Amino acid sequence: MGASAPVQVTVQTLAPVAVLTSPSSGASFTLPTNITIVATASGAATITNVEFYAGAALIGNDTTALTASLGQILPPRRMH
């Protein structure tokens, strides 16, 4: 028996995905109020942290579970 021909293997690392599950798209609130933000994260690797941003400003993070939540008082704006 001879040696097998070489085989090329390509490994792709998929980026993690985070989905905002609450509040729903288009939700509006009377401020000031405490808005609970919930996201579910998944990926090929273990997810250890979910960060929440308002624009470029980090407003919080959750390191406790794949479903992360953050209660945060936000300035007036429409959630998209």
C-alpha positions in Angstrom: 0.0 0.0 0.0 1.2 3.4 -1.0 0.7 6.7 0.7 -2.5 8.6 0.2 -2.6 11.8 -1.7 -2.5 15.0 0.4 -5.8 16.5 1.3 -6.3 20.2 1.9 -8.5 21.1 4.9 -9.9 24.6 5.5 -11.0 25.5 9.0 -13.4 28.4 9.3 -14.1 30.1 12.6 -17.6 31.5 12.6 -18.1 34.8 14.4 -20.4 34.7 17.4 -24.0 36.0 16.9 -25.9 38.1 19.4 -29.7 38.7 18.9 -31.5 41.4 20.8 -34.7 39.6 22.1 -36.1 42.4 24.3 -37.4 45.1 24.0 -38.9 44.3 20.6 -38.1 46.3 17.5 -40.1 49.6 17.5 -40.8 49.6 21.2 -41.2 53.0 22.8 -41.1 54.0 26.4 -42.0 57.0 28.5 -38.9 58.2 30.2 -37.4 58.3 32.6 -37.8 54.5 33.0 -35.7 51.4 33.6 -35.5 49.4 30.3 -34.4 45.8 30.5 -32.3 44.8 27.5 -32.1 41.1 26.8 -29.8 39.4 24.2 -29.1 35.8 23.3 -25.6 34.9 22.1 -24.3 31.8 20.3 -21.2 30.8 18.5 -18.8 28.1 17.7 -16.7 29.0 20.7 -17.9 29.5 24.3 -19.5 32.9 24.8 -18.0 34.5 27.9 -19.3 38.1 27.7 -22.1 40.0 26.0 -21.6 43.8 25.8 -24.4 46.4 25.4 -23.8 49.7 23.6 -25.8 52.9 23.1 -24.1 54.1 19.9 -20.4 53.9 20.6 -20.8 54.1 24.4 -20.6 50.8 26.4 -23.5 50.9 28.8 -23.0 47.5 30.4 -22.1 43.8 30.0 -23.1 40.4 31.2 -20.8 37.5 31.8 -23.2 35.1 33.6 -25.1 33.2 30.9 -25.8 32.8 27.1 -28.9 34.9 27.7 -27.7 38.3 29.0 -29.7 41.1 30.3 -29.1 44.6 31.4 -31.4 47.1 33.1 -30.4 50.5 32.0 -31.8 54.0 32.1 -31.4 55.3 28.5 -31.8 58.8 27.1 -34.8 59.4 24.9 -34.5 57.5 21.6 -36.4 55.1 19.4 -35.1 51.5 19.6 -34.3 49.9 16.2 
